[in-house]
């Protein structure tokens, strides 16, 4: 029975990644609001809402069993934090010391992994919510346990909803994350197709830069999907349903490797084949494969069959164009035609991967389907990681110290000036203070603008709708909007949470009286956060740019060694190979993120941004040449040049590691290395082998060798500038 437009819209809404999150929040807030109205206990509304918000912010993705364990830990942390605030609140000096120590310790826990960071952040937020509750009621309560109990009750109420939801719809997050992976892959391939525009003097560097930046989004999506799947693999044995998605995840990795590969400089191809249609046909195939990835993403998200578009005719036309070019026997095209042949073969295999996605259950199980869990597996390992981070050279340490000082300064300031609702200063500081200046600067702007919009909306709505029942509805809607928008539209999220706070306080007091204090506190909290990031162990991106560059080259060297092992023993997607490939792409994405952050810093701290972006283009080009080796992995036959290729690959890996070590150690990098130039000439002059595999490895190693001189020419002056 065909679906109606209405049912299709409902399916799309259900598939949206923020819908389930928002629906849980809506149920939790509505239930709490109704309970307070029925019991005529509106004094419980604010702590219940704050507990729900803190619990939702501390929610971790997991199976229902894991979510239940995380919830119990979260509630224990929430209870301890709330009782500690109640006990120490009458003693400002003790409270300030505890605030600084707890904020430092909880922030450091984030170094152990995303799950720990989420729970720790939620605990800090609930601590400040407890302060707000104490200040709102006007002093210490008769019963010390009452406020913490209500806060924890609100958190538990949302937590129970979350656990039930995870038990009922455990695979929904996997579907949404995999859909995002294929969506990003689709956009990546569509952008990759633009490199084959048959245009002379195409700005390949700019296209490569855009591709590197898009690649960082693909890598982030792959990493997020891996973590979600990992949390649902029990004792290394996934359920049949999870195993289906695991196969799709490995399929996405293969598509990424093939899609990110390069077989020859694009300008040379455009110059040689300007009067042929071969590049246009490559463009057409790759763009259609990108559209197929987008269609696959939609099919996964909506749980519908994947309607694959057959590309056999387009691929046949591509081979016809290649055959026509070979018939012309132009000696200047010999190397280029070999590369185009390898590219066409890669596109055929990529097309087969997309065909396989129609029925992932039919795919053979991976030889090694293990996933690396980066979180500590024991208390000893966790303590060891924390000890390693206890140094000013560690970013988590600097951020933890910065936040502890900022919150202490905010606490001192509110006691100094006695604002009406001074604890909003601390909450603003906590939300705005980010690990680096660029992110903090963006968050400050969004927070202030969102607060102003929220206050204006609150004043307008309260004037137009004086009914408390209508205002209660506004509070619930604002809470849902906050959680729906907080990761993608922070300005809107801030406006929504500001409206929620005004509406809640108006239920038990005077919401109008909160407007000016809220605005002033937001400005003061933002100022404190900005000064802390600027003055306290500032984390300027250019100060560690050399280490980020070094890590990129070192990971590429390790990837190259793993590739050559595959060519000796045959293709095997084991954990060691997949980890080397993922680390290389993670390093490339980290460099892109670092440079993007550098552009948001003051001018004197982004002098090397231009050089850094040129380095990113070169390093991503290098990674694409390595990916081509990965795309064509197979055991090579024994031949006379085989040992020479192995030796050349090892020398290239050593050269990449040498440059990386000089960059990481702040030592001068030689701008020219004659042995590397000799190696490049040697690879280009090796006799053409009859075996296609040997020829491809020879060609890709030559392309990699050709990247060393440009890398050195950028690394050497960059190292000198950073040293000064």
ABEGO torsion letter per residue (X at the ends): XBBBAAAAAAAAAAABAAAAAAAAAAAAAAAAAAAAAAAGBAAAAAAAAAAAAAAAAABBBBBAAAAAAAAAAAAAAAAAAAAAAAAAAABAAAAAAAAAAAAAAAAAAAAAEAAAAAAAAAAAAAAAAAAAAAAAAGEBBABAAAAAAAAAAAAAAAAAAAAAAAAABAAAAAAAAAAAAAAAAAAAAAAAAAAABBBBGBBAAAAAAAAAAAAAAAAAAAAAAAAAAAAABBGGBBBAAAAAAAAAAAAAAAAAAAAABBABBAAAAAAAAAABAAAAAAAAAAAAAAAAAAAAAAAAAAGBBBBBBBAAAAAAAAAAAAAAAAAAGBAAAAAAAAAAAAAAAAAAAAAAAAAAAABAAABBBBABABBBBABBABAAAAAAAAAAABBAABAAAAAAAAAAAAAAAAAAAAAAAGBABAAAAAAAAAAABBABAAAAAAAAAAAAAAAAAAAAAAAAAAAABABAAAAAAAAAAAAAAAAAAAAABAAAAAAAAAAAAAAAAAAABBAAAAAAAAAAAAAAAAAAAAAAAAABGBBBAAAAAAAAAAAAAAAAAAAAAAAAAAAAAEBBBBAAAAAAAAAAAAAAAAAAAAAAAAAABBAAAAAAAAAAAAAAAAAAAAAAAAAAAAAABBBBBBBAAAAAAAAAAAAAAAAAAAAAAAAAAGBBBBABBAAAAAAAAAAAABBBBABAAAAAAAAAAAAAAAAAAAAAAAAAAAAAAAAX
